[in-house]
Amino acid sequence: WILCLDEFQVTDIADAMILRQLFAYLFDKGLILVATSNRPPDDLYKNGIQRSNFLPFIDMLKKTSNVVSLDPGVDYRRKALAGADKLFFVTTNPEDQAEEALNGMFKFLASKETDAVKEITIRIKGRDVHFDKSCGGVLYSTFEELCARPLWTNDYLKLTQVFHTILIKDIPLLSQKNKSEARRFICLIDTLYDHKIRVVASGVAPYWELFQNSAVSDEERLQENRLLIDDLGIKASEKGSLDSGVFSGEEELFAFDRTVSRLTEMQTKDYWKKWKTYVENRA
């Protein structure tokens, strides 16, 4: 048997704990693993909780696999951006005229729809999720609507079934101080990218500078993650106990690198052509 895994990563303590036993069984049965990852094996679950229990899996993975680095040192998504239309606007840059640009883009896109501009309420697993402005397959939303509310993958998946283009207005700086919103934004972009949804957005800074892993005190980390810390039985008084990636913001910072790369590709002309092909293939 051959198992192919794309973008293999480990961020969850439960996943980390079962991987060694699972793959030991699979490899013993003759499984061949082919996987891609943004991290080499030694960096998997980096700074994770109880990572020492995960290290035997890394050793096993390295013994049973040939590790090949495919990093050319060039971001080809950014190179493809040359000549593309501007689709991300910085609200603090007067030259971008972000408000006018997004309004104009929505007006242009709405003119191609066979529907009126209106509010919309979407039913998702028994919940009503309301947005103030849409037109046909185009959603004009704010960051607050998409990421400040308790939405997650299933909600964002539903949006990909309703809209082909989403405008996201007023993305703030993201850091540990609004980590929940940052995680939702990363999840949102991953979901929209996977379904080839077109995105136009504005933010307080260029998109590659939006996530700033500013330092927060142990007390702030403790208050924000109190329930998780209690569930895991972690003693906050122990030195380094709050330095795990799940508390430090390092995992979000790493994931946001992927978000930046995807946002770059999502502005290219080639990407904007993919939605129609994706829908046709899905049908």
Buried (B, 14 or more C-beta within 10 A) or exposed (E): EEEEEEEBBBBEBEBBBEBBEEBBEBBEEEEEBEBEBBBEBEBBBBBBBEBEBBEEBBEBBEEBBEEEEEEEEEEEBBEBBEEBEEBBBBBEEEEBBBEEBBBEBBEEBBEEBEEEBEEBEBEBEEEEBEBEBBBBBBBBBBBEBBBBEEBEEEBBBBBBEBBBBBBBBBBBBBBBBBBEBBBBBBBBBBBBBEBBBBBBBBBBBBBBEBBBBEEBEEEEBBEBBEEEBEEBEBEBEEEEBBEBBBBBBBBBBBBBEBBBBBBBBBBBEEBBEBBEEBEEEEE
